[in-house]
Amino acid sequence: MLPPGNYSGITHLYDDCYAMVSDKSSTDGFYLIRMKLDTLTAEILQVENLGFRGDRMKHADCEAIAYCQDTQTLFISREANNTVAEYTLDGRCTGRQLQIPRIYGEQVGRNLGLESLAYSADRQLFWIINEGPLRCDSAYGQPLLRLQSFGLDMLPREQYAYAMDSPTVHGSAAHYAHGVSELAALDNGGLLVLEREFYVPKTKIGARVICKIYEVNPQQSSPVMPDAPLVPISKRLVHQFTTTLTLFSRQMANYEGMCFAPSLSDGSKPLIMVCDSQNRYARVLKDWMKTLVLKP
């Protein structure tokens, strides 16, 4: 069983082994877990905690994790200072980092930084996106984010504009968050983008999380050009669902991490999603995990 946590990212390593990060872990690093899925339905049968592996940095706010097969190392997105650093499989920081463009550090709003990370083994590209709009992009009539790629040399490649859906909540709230919380790389060079809107009213009852998964394909779009207006990349809705907290249901889940699992018997690709329960807040929230099956 997993200990109560603030799980914000997951990546597949090999066979039934995965690595997960918690944005409230005492030091930077990851949990190594074993997860067994039904090979026909992708139902989660068993989750086993194999222990935490980390380094000495504290309060890093580890939000996302991706395994790079080419280097056999892990990369962790740390929102506290908006960096993406490389780690060995035993949790040691190597000192190497993606060379994040300065605009992400200079123009990002509080707690709206690097929440997402994915690695495309087919294209040998890392991908990041800011959770919320940069201050310099706030003048646009819609919430625009910047999707950025990096090569294995850690240097930035192309950047694309991404337009989030307009928020559905316009009144006051006890807690509210609207942004992109994760990316997952597809075999065709495209990406899945998880948009989520988290709303908690003052009464708590009626809280909800709206999750929308979109597909984008940077190869079929034009990158951002210097001094040119941002033109959003095309996106296609793949799946949408809502989790709620009511008098009769406590299934609200703020999903923040996702990754692909090995293919099922029919060739389908299961997508695993993990939520941040805020350490199982008030014994009401739970560390939900969810699988979605994408047909070939």
Disulfide bonds with the S-S distance in Angstrom:
none
